[in-house]
Amino acid sequence: MGCVTVLTNPSSGHGNAPHAAERAVTRLQQRGVDVRSIVGTDALHARRLVDDELARGTDALVVVGGDGIVSVALQALACGPVPLGIVPAGTGNDHARAYGLPTGDPAAAADVVLDGVTETVDLGRIRGADGTDRWFGTVMAAGFDSLVTDRTNRMTWPHGRMRYNLAMVAEISRLRLLPFRLVFDDGAGGVREVETPLTLAAFGNTRSYGGGMLICPGADPTDGLLDVTMVASASRTQLIRLFPTVFKGTHVDLDEVRTARAAHITVDSPGINAYADGEYACPLPVEVAAVPRALRIRRPAR
């Protein structure tokens, strides 16, 4: 590669991303690559910078940060020719986990950009009734998960992970089943409509969200389908017991969990927001679909 653009989110990883970017850029330059560095102060600013770089021409866009800044890059790279490289420097790093990228070693991640292979993979696409049109790489979630995130975003204290933990405790205390309507289209002419009460529903292009929770353990970002995990439990005790099993992916064997697989799903639940790649997407209802071969990504050679 002759020229690479490196996009950094300075707030990723509790402010550690700039140091990771410095190490990655140094490695790329040591290996003879012309590096153009850009730093996004927020999502809109980062997107403008990326669009400018793509217009100038670049051999790859390398993102230094977590899943949020990767999501910004996806909006610009989807269905285009420029590959994505990732130097993981966030708290969750679920995109990096999905593609076997090294974490904790920015130089090694930079080496993957140069020595790895380009794989063409699927992306998820959300189209909301409010006009939202958004790409995602990992998981879209709605229900209990999004209620917790809604509450976290409304809170001003405490800071960090503890705020999320307190929001989760508050939502568990008012746990209830939510009315969902889902229409599954398998892409081959099979359509099935389901109206059911759920605690949460997750739609996975890849397996994990939330920093390694295998909410959709069978998801494959090359099969043209989304894996759907539906949890239905109004019991606080059951939900608390289910939580540790998500890290192993064994929750799908429990009675209160159902799974499905579809190319296209319509999702609705009154008053519920959808989040994708850990970021707010839009209110339900939405149409969410797998778009085959929508992203070129650099990953380690197998």
Solvent accessible surface area in square Angstrom, and as a share of the most:
residue,aa,sasa,rsa
1,M,85,0.38
2,G,49,0.47
3,C,21,0.13
4,V,0,0.00
5,T,0,0.00
6,V,1,0.01
7,L,0,0.00
8,T,8,0.05
9,N,36,0.18
10,P,48,0.30
11,S,80,0.52
12,S,12,0.08
13,G,10,0.09
14,H,151,0.68
15,G,41,0.39
16,N,99,0.51
17,A,0,0.00
18,P,59,0.37
19,H,115,0.51
20,A,10,0.08
21,A,11,0.08
22,E,113,0.51
23,R,98,0.36
24,A,0,0.00
25,V,24,0.14
26,T,62,0.36
27,R,77,0.28
28,L,0,0.00
29,Q,100,0.44
30,Q,132,0.59
31,R,107,0.39
32,G,66,0.64
33,V,11,0.06
34,D,82,0.43
35,V,22,0.13
36,R,49,0.18
37,S,72,0.47
38,I,21,0.11
39,V,75,0.43
40,G,3,0.03
41,T,107,0.62
42,D,85,0.44
43,A,59,0.46
44,L,135,0.67
45,H,49,0.22
46,A,0,0.00
47,R,83,0.30
48,R,140,0.51
49,L,42,0.21
50,V,0,0.00
51,D,59,0.30
52,D,86,0.44
53,E,12,0.05
54,L,48,0.24
55,A,90,0.70
56,R,160,0.58
57,G,38,0.37
58,T,18,0.10
59,D,65,0.34
60,A,0,0.00
61,L,1,0.01
62,V,0,0.00
63,V,0,0.00
64,V,0,0.00
65,G,1,0.01
66,G,9,0.08
67,D,19,0.10
68,G,23,0.22
69,I,8,0.04
70,V,2,0.01
71,S,1,0.01
72,V,17,0.10
73,A,0,0.00
74,L,0,0.00
75,Q,38,0.17
76,A,21,0.16
77,L,5,0.02
78,A,18,0.14
79,C,92,0.55
80,G,26,0.25
81,P,106,0.67
82,V,25,0.14
83,P,10,0.06
84,L,0,0.00
85,G,1,0.01
86,I,5,0.03
87,V,0,0.00
88,P,10,0.06
89,A,15,0.12
90,G,15,0.15
91,T,103,0.60
92,G,17,0.16
93,N,22,0.11
94,D,5,0.02
95,H,5,0.02
96,A,1,0.01
97,R,113,0.41
98,A,38,0.29
99,Y,6,0.02
100,G,50,0.48
101,L,12,0.06
102,P,41,0.26
103,T,79,0.46
104,G,71,0.69
105,D,57,0.30
106,P,10,0.06
107,A,14,0.11
108,A,31,0.24
109,A,1,0.01
110,A,0,0.00
111,D,31,0.16
112,V,18,0.10
113,V,1,0.01
114,L,35,0.17
115,D,85,0.44
116,G,11,0.11
117,V,67,0.39
118,T,46,0.27
119,E,35,0.16
120,T,36,0.21
121,V,0,0.00
122,D,2,0.01
123,L,2,0.01
124,G,0,0.00
125,R,59,0.22
126,I,0,0.00
127,R,122,0.44
128,G,12,0.12
129,A,83,0.65
130,D,92,0.48
131,G,65,0.62
132,T,32,0.19
133,D,73,0.38
134,R,53,0.19
135,W,25,0.09
136,F,0,0.00
137,G,3,0.03
138,T,2,0.01
139,V,3,0.02
140,M,0,0.00
141,A,5,0.04
142,A,0,0.00
143,G,0,0.00
144,F,18,0.08
145,D,27,0.14
146,S,2,0.01
147,L,27,0.14
148,V,0,0.00
149,T,32,0.18
150,D,22,0.12
151,R,58,0.21
152,T,16,0.09
153,N,101,0.52
154,R,158,0.58
155,M,45,0.20
156,T,117,0.68
157,W,185,0.65
158,P,14,0.09
159,H,141,0.63
160,G,46,0.44
161,R,148,0.54
162,M,106,0.47
163,R,63,0.23
164,Y,52,0.20
165,N,54,0.28
166,L,72,0.36
167,A,0,0.00
168,M,39,0.17
169,V,97,0.56
170,A,30,0.23
171,E,5,0.02
172,I,27,0.14
173,S,67,0.43
174,R,116,0.42
175,L,21,0.10
176,R,100,0.36
177,L,67,0.34
178,L,12,0.06
179,P,88,0.55
180,F,5,0.02
181,R,95,0.35
182,L,0,0.00
183,V,29,0.16
184,F,9,0.04
185,D,43,0.22
186,D,66,0.34
187,G,58,0.56
188,A,93,0.72
189,G,72,0.69
190,G,33,0.32
191,V,100,0.57
192,R,128,0.47
193,E,97,0.43
194,V,25,0.14
195,E,130,0.58
196,T,17,0.10
197,P,71,0.45
198,L,0,0.00
199,T,1,0.01
200,L,12,0.06
201,A,0,0.00
202,A,0,0.00
203,F,0,0.00
204,G,0,0.00
205,N,0,0.00
206,T,3,0.02
207,R,117,0.43
208,S,6,0.04
209,Y,33,0.12
210,G,50,0.49
211,G,27,0.26
212,G,13,0.13
213,M,27,0.12
214,L,27,0.14
215,I,4,0.02
216,C,1,0.01
217,P,35,0.22
218,G,45,0.43
219,A,8,0.07
220,D,59,0.30
221,P,21,0.13
222,T,72,0.42
223,D,57,0.29
224,G,14,0.13
225,L,47,0.24
226,L,0,0.00
227,D,12,0.06
228,V,1,0.01
229,T,2,0.01
230,M,8,0.04
231,V,0,0.00
232,A,32,0.25
233,S,5,0.03
234,A,59,0.46
235,S,41,0.26
236,R,125,0.46
237,T,70,0.41
238,Q,80,0.36
239,L,13,0.07
240,I,98,0.50
241,R,178,0.65
242,L,8,0.04
243,F,77,0.32
244,P,77,0.49
245,T,35,0.20
246,V,6,0.04
247,F,95,0.40
248,K,156,0.66
249,G,7,0.07
250,T,63,0.37
251,H,0,0.00
252,V,44,0.25
253,D,117,0.61
254,L,64,0.32
255,D,147,0.76
256,E,35,0.16
257,V,10,0.06
258,R,105,0.38
259,T,80,0.47
260,A,18,0.14
261,R,126,0.46
262,A,1,0.01
263,A,20,0.16
264,H,60,0.27
265,I,0,0.00
266,T,31,0.18
267,V,0,0.00
268,D,43,0.22
269,S,1,0.00
270,P,105,0.66
271,G,77,0.74
272,I,6,0.03
273,N,34,0.17
274,A,0,0.00
275,Y,18,0.07
276,A,0,0.00
277,D,7,0.03
278,G,63,0.60
279,E,70,0.32
280,Y,106,0.40
281,A,10,0.08
282,C,1,0.01
283,P,55,0.35
284,L,13,0.06
285,P,54,0.34
286,V,3,0.02
287,E,81,0.36
288,V,0,0.00
289,A,20,0.16
290,A,10,0.07
291,V,36,0.21
292,P,83,0.52
293,R,174,0.64
294,A,4,0.03
295,L,5,0.02
296,R,90,0.33
297,I,1,0.00
298,R,28,0.10
299,R,34,0.13
300,P,41,0.26
301,A,62,0.48
302,R,226,0.82
